[in-house]
Amino acid sequence: MEIVDVKRESCPAARLIGKSYAQGPDWGQWWSNGWFGKLEALRSLEFNGDAYIGAVHIVDGAPEYWIGRLFPAGTRAPEGFGYVDIEPQEYAVCYLRDREGSGGFYTMDTHNMCLNELSLRGYKRREDSWCLERYNCPRFTTPDENGDIILDYAIAIEK
């Protein structure tokens, strides 16, 4: 696992449309139920690109997980989906490279590695705010010649 780049990105007011999970996301449900297809019919934010989003933030001291996509504020959620509104925010996005199928993307060690890198670059995490996994096509879906893929890992930072 390595950080190949870090970029500061601005996200305007957004609506995360998807489904929330108290105990961790269930990606298998999304694939078996075709839920991504329903969200792909909507116009997403430029910050989102064509990516699927795995998100977490803290609510009343506990993590709340989401799977979905980011849309312009006020976008109507399709029937069967929830939403949460996210204020305009700055993110430091770590571009993480590892082997396709690696579980290393999803560990606290990787999260802490990113926080350390952000600190070295002068960024300060915005506590209890959003962390977003952006599964961008083709960076995440098409391995390079070494079998590596890239996950965008965005951490909300102070302005």
MIDOSE-1310 file (N, C-alpha, C; in nm, 2 decimals, decimal comma, always signed):
residues 159
meiv	+0,09/-0,12/+0,00/+0,00/+0,00/+0,00/+0,09/+0,12/+0,00; +0,06/+0,21/-0,09/+0,13/+0,34/-0,09/+0,04/+0,45/-0,13; +0,08/+0,57/-0,08/+0,01/+0,70/-0,12/+0,09/+0,75/-0,24; +0,02/+0,76/-0,36/+0,09/+0,80/-0,48/+0,07/+0,95/-0,51
dvkr	-0,03/+1,01/-0,44/-0,05/+1,15/-0,46/-0,15/+1,20/-0,35; -0,15/+1,33/-0,32/-0,25/+1,39/-0,23/-0,29/+1,52/-0,29; -0,42/+1,54/-0,31/-0,47/+1,66/-0,37/-0,58/+1,72/-0,27; -0,58/+1,85/-0,27/-0,68/+1,92/-0,20/-0,80/+1,95/-0,30
escp	-0,92/+1,91/-0,26/-1,03/+1,92/-0,35/-1,15/+1,98/-0,27; -1,22/+2,07/-0,34/-1,34/+2,13/-0,28/-1,47/+2,06/-0,33; -1,56/+2,04/-0,24/-1,68/+1,98/-0,28/-1,79/+2,08/-0,24; -1,88/+2,12/-0,33/-1,99/+2,21/-0,29/-2,09/+2,13/-0,21
aarl	-2,19/+2,21/-0,16/-2,30/+2,14/-0,09/-2,35/+2,02/-0,17; -2,36/+1,91/-0,10/-2,40/+1,79/-0,17/-2,50/+1,71/-0,10; -2,57/+1,62/-0,17/-2,66/+1,53/-0,11/-2,61/+1,39/-0,14; -2,57/+1,31/-0,04/-2,53/+1,18/-0,05/-2,66/+1,09/-0,05
igks	-2,69/+1,03/-0,16/-2,80/+0,94/-0,18/-2,76/+0,80/-0,18; -2,82/+0,72/-0,10/-2,78/+0,58/-0,09/-2,86/+0,51/+0,02; -2,78/+0,44/+0,10/-2,84/+0,36/+0,22/-2,73/+0,37/+0,33; -2,78/+0,39/+0,45/-2,70/+0,40/+0,57/-2,69/+0,27/+0,64
yaqg	-2,58/+0,25/+0,71/-2,56/+0,12/+0,78/-2,49/+0,16/+0,92; -2,55/+0,10/+1,02/-2,49/+0,12/+1,16/-2,37/+0,03/+1,18; -2,36/-0,09/+1,13/-2,26/-0,18/+1,16/-2,16/-0,20/+1,04; -2,16/-0,12/+0,94/-2,07/-0,14/+0,83/-2,15/-0,16/+0,70
pdwg	-2,10/-0,12/+0,59/-2,18/-0,13/+0,47/-2,19/-0,27/+0,41; -2,29/-0,30/+0,34/-2,31/-0,43/+0,27/-2,31/-0,41/+0,12; -2,19/-0,41/+0,06/-2,17/-0,39/-0,08/-2,24/-0,50/-0,16; -2,25/-0,62/-0,11/-2,31/-0,74/-0,18/-2,46/-0,71/-0,21
qwws	-2,53/-0,65/-0,12/-2,67/-0,61/-0,14/-2,68/-0,52/-0,26; -2,59/-0,42/-0,27/-2,59/-0,33/-0,38/-2,58/-0,40/-0,52; -2,49/-0,49/-0,53/-2,47/-0,56/-0,66/-2,58/-0,65/-0,69; -2,63/-0,73/-0,59/-2,74/-0,82/-0,61/-2,87/-0,76/-0,64
ngwf	-2,89/-0,64/-0,59/-3,02/-0,57/-0,60/-3,02/-0,46/-0,72; -2,90/-0,44/-0,78/-2,89/-0,35/-0,89/-2,92/-0,20/-0,85; -2,89/-0,17/-0,72/-2,91/-0,04/-0,67/-2,83/+0,07/-0,74; -2,71/+0,04/-0,77/-2,62/+0,14/-0,84/-2,69/+0,19/-0,97
gkle	-2,75/+0,10/-1,04/-2,81/+0,14/-1,17/-2,91/+0,25/-1,15; -2,99/+0,25/-1,04/-3,09/+0,35/-1,01/-3,03/+0,48/-0,98; -2,91/+0,48/-0,92/-2,85/+0,61/-0,89/-2,77/+0,66/-1,01; -2,72/+0,58/-1,10/-2,65/+0,62/-1,22/-2,74/+0,70/-1,31
alrs	-2,87/+0,68/-1,30/-2,96/+0,75/-1,39/-2,97/+0,90/-1,35; -2,92/+0,94/-1,23/-2,92/+1,08/-1,18/-2,79/+1,15/-1,22; -2,80/+1,28/-1,23/-2,67/+1,36/-1,26/-2,60/+1,38/-1,13; -2,48/+1,32/-1,12/-2,40/+1,33/-1,00/-2,31/+1,46/-1,00
lefn	-2,25/+1,49/-0,89/-2,16/+1,61/-0,88/-2,03/+1,58/-0,95; -1,97/+1,68/-1,00/-1,84/+1,67/-1,06/-1,74/+1,61/-0,96; -1,74/+1,65/-0,83/-1,66/+1,59/-0,73/-1,67/+1,44/-0,72; -1,79/+1,39/-0,75/-1,82/+1,24/-0,74/-1,76/+1,17/-0,87
gday	-1,77/+1,24/-0,98/-1,74/+1,17/-1,11/-1,83/+1,06/-1,13; -1,78/+0,95/-1,18/-1,86/+0,83/-1,20/-1,85/+0,73/-1,09; -1,79/+0,77/-0,98/-1,75/+0,68/-0,87/-1,87/+0,64/-0,78; -1,86/+0,52/-0,73/-1,94/+0,48/-0,61/-1,87/+0,53/-0,49
igav	-1,95/+0,56/-0,39/-1,90/+0,62/-0,27/-1,93/+0,53/-0,15; -1,82/+0,50/-0,07/-1,83/+0,44/+0,06/-1,80/+0,56/+0,16; -1,89/+0,59/+0,25/-1,86/+0,71/+0,34/-1,89/+0,67/+0,48; -1,82/+0,75/+0,57/-1,84/+0,73/+0,71/-1,83/+0,87/+0,78
hivd	-1,91/+0,89/+0,88/-1,90/+1,01/+0,96/-1,95/+0,97/+1,10; -1,93/+1,05/+1,20/-1,97/+1,03/+1,34/-2,10/+1,10/+1,37; -2,19/+1,02/+1,42/-2,32/+1,07/+1,46/-2,35/+1,03/+1,61; -2,36/+1,12/+1,70/-2,38/+1,09/+1,84/-2,28/+1,00/+1,89
gape	-2,15/+1,02/+1,85/-2,04/+0,94/+1,91/-2,02/+0,81/+1,84; -2,10/+0,77/+1,74/-2,09/+0,64/+1,68/-2,07/+0,66/+1,53; -2,00/+0,57/+1,46/-1,99/+0,58/+1,32/-2,12/+0,54/+1,24; -2,15/+0,62/+1,14/-2,26/+0,59/+1,05/-2,20/+0,57/+0,91
ywig	-2,22/+0,46/+0,85/-2,17/+0,42/+0,72/-2,27/+0,44/+0,61; -2,23/+0,48/+0,49/-2,32/+0,50/+0,38/-2,25/+0,43/+0,26; -2,34/+0,39/+0,17/-2,30/+0,35/+0,03/-2,39/+0,43/-0,06; -2,33/+0,49/-0,16/-2,42/+0,57/-0,26/-2,33/+0,65/-0,35
rlfp	-2,39/+0,76/-0,39/-2,32/+0,86/-0,48/-2,35/+1,00/-0,43; -2,27/+1,09/-0,47/-2,29/+1,23/-0,43/-2,36/+1,31/-0,55; -2,46/+1,39/-0,51/-2,54/+1,46/-0,61/-2,55/+1,61/-0,56; -2,59/+1,69/-0,65/-2,62/+1,83/-0,62/-2,72/+1,84/-0,50
agtr	-2,70/+1,94/-0,42/-2,79/+1,96/-0,30/-2,93/+1,97/-0,36; -3,03/+1,91/-0,28/-3,17/+1,91/-0,32/-3,21/+1,81/-0,42; -3,12/+1,73/-0,47/-3,16/+1,62/-0,56/-3,26/+1,52/-0,49; -3,36/+1,49/-0,56/-3,46/+1,40/-0,50/-3,41/+1,26/-0,50
apeg	-3,42/+1,19/-0,39/-3,38/+1,05/-0,37/-3,48/+0,96/-0,43; -3,44/+0,86/-0,51/-3,54/+0,77/-0,57/-3,60/+0,69/-0,45; -3,72/+0,63/-0,48/-3,79/+0,55/-0,38/-3,70/+0,44/-0,33; -3,70/+0,42/-0,20/-3,62/+0,31/-0,14/-3,48/+0,35/-0,10
fgyv	-3,44/+0,48/-0,13/-3,31/+0,53/-0,09/-3,32/+0,64/+0,01; -3,22/+0,65/+0,10/-3,22/+0,76/+0,20/-3,12/+0,86/+0,15; -3,10/+0,97/+0,22/-3,01/+1,07/+0,19/-2,96/+1,14/+0,31; -2,84/+1,21/+0,30/-2,79/+1,30/+0,40/-2,73/+1,41/+0,33
diep	-2,76/+1,53/+0,38/-2,70/+1,65/+0,32/-2,57/+1,68/+0,38; -2,47/+1,72/+0,30/-2,34/+1,75/+0,34/-2,30/+1,89/+0,30; -2,26/+1,97/+0,40/-2,23/+2,11/+0,37/-2,11/+2,12/+0,28; -2,08/+2,23/+0,22/-1,96/+2,25/+0,13/-1,84/+2,22/+0,22
qeya	-1,75/+2,14/+0,17/-1,63/+2,10/+0,24/-1,51/+2,09/+0,16; -1,39/+2,11/+0,23/-1,26/+2,08/+0,17/-1,22/+1,94/+0,21; -1,16/+1,87/+0,11/-1,11/+1,74/+0,14/-0,96/+1,73/+0,10; -0,88/+1,66/+0,17/-0,75/+1,61/+0,12/-0,78/+1,47/+0,07
vcyl	-0,75/+1,45/-0,05/-0,77/+1,32/-0,12/-0,64/+1,25/-0,13; -0,62/+1,13/-0,06/-0,51/+1,05/-0,08/-0,54/+0,95/-0,19; -0,45/+0,94/-0,29/-0,47/+0,84/-0,39/-0,38/+0,72/-0,35; -0,45/+0,61/-0,32/-0,38/+0,49/-0,26/-0,37/+0,39/-0,37
rdre	-0,25/+0,33/-0,38/-0,22/+0,23/-0,48/-0,19/+0,10/-0,40; -0,25/-0,01/-0,45/-0,23/-0,14/-0,40/-0,28/-0,25/-0,50; -0,25/-0,37/-0,47/-0,29/-0,48/-0,56/-0,45/-0,49/-0,57; -0,50/-0,52/-0,68/-0,64/-0,55/-0,70/-0,68/-0,66/-0,60
gsgg	-0,79/-0,63/-0,53/-0,84/-0,73/-0,43/-0,78/-0,72/-0,29; -0,69/-0,62/-0,27/-0,62/-0,60/-0,14/-0,72/-0,55/-0,04; -0,71/-0,61/+0,08/-0,79/-0,56/+0,19/-0,72/-0,44/+0,26; -0,60/-0,41/+0,22/-0,52/-0,31/+0,28/-0,58/-0,17/+0,27
fytm	-0,67/-0,15/+0,17/-0,74/-0,02/+0,15/-0,83/+0,01/+0,27; -0,88/-0,09/+0,34/-0,99/-0,07/+0,43/-0,95/-0,10/+0,58; -0,82/-0,06/+0,61/-0,78/-0,08/+0,75/-0,75/+0,05/+0,82; -0,75/+0,05/+0,95/-0,72/+0,17/+1,03/-0,58/+0,21/+1,01
dthn	-0,49/+0,11/+0,98/-0,35/+0,15/+0,96/-0,34/+0,24/+0,83; -0,42/+0,21/+0,73/-0,42/+0,29/+0,61/-0,48/+0,43/+0,64; -0,59/+0,43/+0,71/-0,65/+0,56/+0,75/-0,54/+0,64/+0,83; -0,47/+0,58/+0,93/-0,37/+0,65/+1,00/-0,26/+0,70/+0,92
mcln	-0,22/+0,61/+0,82/-0,11/+0,65/+0,73/-0,15/+0,78/+0,65; -0,28/+0,78/+0,61/-0,32/+0,90/+0,54/-0,33/+1,02/+0,63; -0,37/+1,01/+0,76/-0,38/+1,12/+0,85/-0,23/+1,17/+0,88; -0,14/+1,08/+0,89/+0,00/+1,12/+0,91/+0,05/+1,20/+0,79
elsl	+0,02/+1,15/+0,67/+0,06/+1,22/+0,54/+0,00/+1,36/+0,54; -0,13/+1,37/+0,57/-0,20/+1,50/+0,57/-0,13/+1,60/+0,67; -0,10/+1,55/+0,79/-0,03/+1,63/+0,89/+0,11/+1,68/+0,84; +0,18/+1,59/+0,77/+0,31/+1,63/+0,71/+0,29/+1,74/+0,61
rgyk	+0,18/+1,75/+0,54/+0,15/+1,85/+0,44/+0,08/+1,97/+0,49; +0,06/+1,97/+0,62/+0,00/+2,09/+0,68/-0,15/+2,09/+0,69; -0,21/+1,98/+0,66/-0,36/+1,98/+0,66/-0,40/+1,93/+0,80; -0,52/+1,98/+0,85/-0,58/+1,94/+0,98/-0,71/+1,88/+0,95
rred	-0,73/+1,76/+1,00/-0,85/+1,68/+0,98/-0,97/+1,76/+1,05; -1,08/+1,76/+0,99/-1,20/+1,82/+1,05/-1,27/+1,71/+1,13; -1,25/+1,71/+1,26/-1,30/+1,60/+1,35/-1,45/+1,57/+1,33; -1,48/+1,44/+1,34/-1,62/+1,39/+1,33/-1,68/+1,42/+1,20
swcl	-1,61/+1,46/+1,10/-1,67/+1,49/+0,97/-1,65/+1,37/+0,88; -1,66/+1,39/+0,75/-1,67/+1,28/+0,65/-1,53/+1,23/+0,61; -1,53/+1,10/+0,59/-1,42/+1,03/+0,51/-1,50/+0,95/+0,40; -1,44/+0,97/+0,28/-1,51/+0,91/+0,16/-1,41/+0,82/+0,09
eryn	-1,46/+0,70/+0,06/-1,39/+0,61/-0,04/-1,45/+0,64/-0,17; -1,38/+0,68/-0,27/-1,43/+0,71/-0,40/-1,38/+0,60/-0,50; -1,47/+0,51/-0,54/-1,43/+0,40/-0,62/-1,45/+0,45/-0,77; -1,34/+0,51/-0,82/-1,35/+0,57/-0,95/-1,31/+0,48/-1,06
cprf	-1,39/+0,48/-1,17/-1,36/+0,40/-1,29/-1,28/+0,49/-1,39; -1,17/+0,45/-1,44/-1,11/+0,32/-1,44/-1,00/+0,30/-1,34; -0,97/+0,41/-1,25/-0,85/+0,39/-1,16/-0,87/+0,27/-1,07; -0,99/+0,25/-1,02/-1,02/+0,14/-0,92/-1,06/+0,01/-0,99
ttpd	-1,11/+0,02/-1,11/-1,17/-0,10/-1,17/-1,08/-0,17/-1,27; -0,98/-0,10/-1,32/-0,89/-0,15/-1,42/-0,75/-0,15/-1,37; -0,69/-0,27/-1,34/-0,56/-0,28/-1,29/-0,45/-0,23/-1,39; -0,34/-0,17/-1,34/-0,24/-0,14/-1,43/-0,15/-0,26/-1,47
engd	-0,04/-0,24/-1,54/+0,04/-0,35/-1,59/+0,10/-0,43/-1,47; +0,10/-0,38/-1,35/+0,15/-0,45/-1,23/+0,04/-0,51/-1,15; -0,09/-0,50/-1,19/-0,20/-0,55/-1,12/-0,25/-0,46/-1,01; -0,20/-0,33/-1,01/-0,24/-0,24/-0,91/-0,36/-0,15/-0,95
iild	-0,44/-0,11/-0,85/-0,55/-0,02/-0,87/-0,53/+0,10/-0,77; -0,61/+0,20/-0,79/-0,60/+0,32/-0,71/-0,74/+0,35/-0,65; -0,74/+0,37/-0,52/-0,86/+0,41/-0,45/-0,84/+0,56/-0,40; -0,94/+0,64/-0,43/-0,94/+0,78/-0,38/-0,99/+0,78/-0,23
yaia	-0,91/+0,82/-0,14/-0,96/+0,83/+0,00/-0,96/+0,97/+0,05; -1,08/+1,03/+0,06/-1,09/+1,17/+0,09/-1,13/+1,19/+0,24; -1,05/+1,28/+0,31/-1,07/+1,31/+0,45/-1,11/+1,46/+0,46; -1,22/+1,49/+0,52/-1,25/+1,63/+0,54/-1,15/+1,70/+0,62
iek	-1,11/+1,82/+0,57/-1,01/+1,90/+0,64/-1,06/+2,04/+0,68; -0,99/+2,11/+0,77/-1,02/+2,24/+0,80/-0,99/+2,33/+0,68; -1,06/+2,44/+0,67/-1,04/+2,53/+0,56/-0,92/+2,62/+0,58
